[in-house]
Amino acid sequence: MKLKKYEKNPILYPHPKNHWENLVACNPGAWYDDGKFYLLYRAAGDDEEHYIYLGLAESTDGFNFERISDKPVLSPCPDNFDSGCVEDPRIVKYNDDFYVTYAYRPFPPGRYWELPKDKERVFGVGENAPECLKRNIANTGLAVSKDLKTYRRLGRITKTNLDNRDVILFPEKVNGKYVMLHRPKEWIGEEYGCEYPSIWISFSEDLMEWEDGELLAKGTFQWEKKIGGSSPPLRTENGWLMLYHGVDDKGIYRVGAMLLDIEDPRKIIARTPEPIMEPEYEYETIGFYNGCVFPTGNIILEDTLFVYYGGADKYCCVATCSLSELLDYLVKCKVV
């Protein structure tokens, strides 16, 4: 079972006339409402510091998108916790409000693709500064919006001094609680039950204070060592459909799928043993991270699953499949 990539990918390119997105337009969160598809995408320009922003585009068919503005809809805030970057958004909606989880850093990451792997950036904040500042640790914030154009930042929702990204909310409460997937990079070793960064699941009464949670899934197959959640889980008749990414020992990103129990999403019902999407084309293999397909948004419309993903940390792309075919395939897969 493989997702079908749109023959005219990428669907969004960097925009040469906008200084904040003339280098990158990738990793889009997605939403569908009232006949329109919305992409909230990560964007960056060619500045040395590599500040990262969020832009917004819309479409009536899910394939042909137009930007709504020549300015970002969300930018790093100079005097706030997310002063370096806002990136990799995931979107859910509770009642009339959109809730967007996004990764951030206190300083911009710099041109990471040019930095030798054994060299770390120095931020000059002093020895007594918190680790999150000294190491420019990525964490996750939450923002709320009525229209995906203007936002109120609610702050950090994951523990400090952890590199905790791939933070994804379920689109509805389960047994009266909010549910979150996350990937704390430092939670590895015997005491955590996983050798590499993995997917954890946590619960909350109010969206801001979260239980530590428990390990949901770790890398199992040859194509995955590190794994993380990709796009918000979708309710189906067979369970919560959850896409995730797996990274092999060469750093190649691929995509798999799981089914989680509707009433208890801590239980995995099924999991694909082989990736349903992997890097193939130049827009996925050559960019600022070569060999990367990274879903951050998914939409079900009738029997079609739309999967929106970043290609090589540079482009926005889309792939589709029959939802019923994917579910039929998944329920035949054994849990390992």
N, C-alpha and C positions, 0 to 999 in steps of 0.2 A: 504494500500500500504506500503510494507516494502522493504528496501534494502536487498539484499542477501549477507550475509557475506561469504567470501572465507573459504572453509572448512579447509584449511591449515594455517589460520591465527595463529600467527602473521607472516608477510612476512619479517620483519627485527627485530632481537633481539639485545639487547646490546652485544657488542663484547668483550669477556673476555681478549683478548690480546692487545687491544688498551686502554691505560689509560684514554683517553678523552671520551670514549664511553662504558666503561665497566659496566655502571649502567643504562643508558637510551639511547634508540633510538626510537623517537616518533615524532608525529605531522609533517608529511612531506608535503612540497609543491610539486606539481607534474606538469610535462610537457610531451607532446608527440611530437616527431619530427623525420621524416625520419625512421620510423619503430622502434624507441626506446622510451621507457618510462624512465623518469628520476624522481627520488625522492631526494629532498633536505631536509634532515631531521635534527631535533633537537637531540643533543647528549650531554651526560654528563657522567663524571667518578665518582669514589667514593671518591673524595677529600671532605674535610670538607666544603670548601667555596662553592662548587657546581658551578664552572664555566660551562657555557653552550656554545656549538659550533654548527656548521652546517657541516654535512657530505653529501656525494653524492653517490647514487647508481643508477644502470641502469638495464634495462630488455628488452627483446624482446617480452614478452607476457603479461606484466602488473602484473604478479603474482610472478615470480621468479626473485629476484633482487640480484645483486652482487655489493659490494662496489667497487668504482673505485680507492680508495687509503686507506692506513692505517693512513692518516693524515686528519685533517679537511680541508674543502675548504674555510671556513670563521670562524675566531676566534675572541674573544674579543680583542680589541686593547688597550694595557695598558695605553697609553697616550691620549685616545680619549673619545668621549662621550659614546661609547658602551664598556667600559672597564670591565664590569661585566658579561655580557652575550649577546649572539645573538641567537634568538630563534623564533619558530613558523613562518617560512617563507611562503609567498604566492608569486606565480610566474605569471607574464604576460610577453608578448613579443610585443614590438613595433618595426616594421621593423626588423632589424637584432640584436637587443639588448634585453636581458632579463632584466626586472626590478623586483626586489625582495623587498617587504616590509618585515621587520622583527622587532620583539619586542626586546628591549634592556634595560639594567639598568646600572647605573654608577658603581655599586658594584655587585658582585655575590650574588644571593639570599640566599645562605646558604641551609642547608638541611631542607627545609620548612615543609616537612611532619613530622619532629620530633619536630617542634616548637609549644609550646602551643598557642592556638588561641588568648589568651589575652596578649601575650608577643611579643614585637617588638624588632627587632635587632637594636643595637646602632652602628652607623658608625663613630662616633668620628670626625665629620667634623666641629664642632663649631656652636654656636647659630646663627651666622650671615651668614651661608652658605645658598645657595638657597634651597628651599623646595625639589627640585628634588634630591639633594644630601642628605639632612638630612633624608628624608623618603625613599631614594632609589627607586624613582618612576619609574615605567616602562613607556616607551614611544616607538615611532616607528621611525625607520630609513629606508632609501632607498638606495639600492645598485644596480649597473648596471654591467652586465657581457655579454661577447660574447659567453661563453661556459659553464656557470654554475660552472666553476672550479676556475676562478680568478675574482676578483671583484674590483670595484672602489666605495667607499662609498661616497654618496652624502649628508649625514647628516640627521638630524631630519626633518620630514615633518609634524609633528603635534605640537600643541601648548605646550609649556613647562609648568611644574607644574600641568599637567593633567596626570592621569593614562589612557593613550589612546592606547589601543591595538586592536586586531582584525581589523587592518587597511588593507583594501583590495582594489586594483585598478581594474577597469573594463579593459578588454583586448583591448578595442578600445575607441576612443573618441566618445562622444555623442553630436551632435550639435556643433562640433568644440572644445569641452572642455573635459579635462580629468575628470574622475569621481572616487570618493573614498568613500568607506564605512568605518566607524570607530565607536568605542564604548568608548566615554569619561566617565570614571567611575564617575566623580564628577558632571556631568551634570544631576542632578536629582532634583526633587522638582517641585513645582507649576510653577515656571517661565520657566521650561524646558518641562513641559507637560508629565513627566514620573516619577514614583515613584522609579523605579529601573534602573540600567544601561541599555541602549537601543542602537539600531542601528541608526546612523545618516548618512546622505549623503551630500557630499560636492563636489564642482567643482573648477577647476583650469585651468589657461591658460598655466602653465609651469611645473606642477608636484611638485613644491616646495612651492609656496604661494597658500594657500587654503582659500576659503570662510568658514565662520563658518558653513554654511550649515543649514540643518533642520532635524528634527526628522523624520525618515523613518518608524520605527516600534518599538513597545514596547511589553513587555510580555502581553499576552492576555489569553492564555489557562492555565489550571491547572498545566500542566507540565513545565511551563516557568514563571519565574519571571524576573530574569536577562536574557537578550538575547544579542547575538553578531553575526556578520557575520562569516562565516566559510571559504568558498573557493571562488575564483574569479568567478563572474557571467559568465554564458555561454550563448551566443546568440542562440536562437532557433526560430522556426517559430511562436511560441506562445508568445514570450517575453524573457526577460533575466531570465534564471533559476538561482536562488540564494539559496544555502544551508545556514542554520544558526543553531546555537546551542541555546538551552534553558536550563536554570538551575532552578530547583525547590527549594522549601524551605528547602529541605534536602541536597542540594548541588549536586544532580544527574544531569549529562549532557545528554541531548538527542538532536536529530537532526530533524529539520523541513525543509520545502522548500517553496519558494515563487516564483511567476512570477511577474516581473516588466515590465512596458511598455517600448518598445524598444526605442521610441522617447523621452519619459520623464520618466526615471527610478525612479523619486520621487513618481510615482503612482504604487501602488500594485494592480495587477490584480487578483491574487489568492494566497491563503496561506493554507497550510495543517493544519487542526485542531488537528490532532494526529501526534505524532512523526513518522518519517519514519525509524528511527534507534534509539536504546537505549541499554544501557549496559545489557549483558546477560551472557557472558562467563567469565571465570576466568581472561583472559588477558585484560578484560575491567573492572572487578570488584575488582581486587586485584593488587595494584601497589603503586605508589607514590601519586596518587589521585584516590581513590576507587570510582568506579561507573562513569566512564567518557568515552564517545566516542566523539572525537574532530576532525572533518574534517578540513583539511587545503589545500587539493588539489583535483581537479576533472578534468576528461578528457572525452570527447565524441569521441568515435571511432565507426563509422557507427551508429548502433542503441543501442550501449551499453554505459551506463554511468558508469565510474569507479570513485569511491569515496575513496580517501586515507585519513586515519584518525589515530589519536593516541589513543591507548587504555591504560587507567589508568595512563597516564603520563609516560609510560614505553616502549611501543611497537609501531611499525608501522603495520597497518592493511589495508585491502582493502575490499570494498563491491561493488556490481554491481546491475544494474537493466536495464530493457528495457527503453530507453529514451522515446519512444512513449507511453508506458504504464504509465510512471510517468507523462508525460504531459497531457495525457487523464484524469488521476486522478485529476491533479491539476486544470484543467479548470472547473471541476465540483465543486470545493471547493469555498465556498463563502468567501468573505473578511469580517473579523470582525473588 
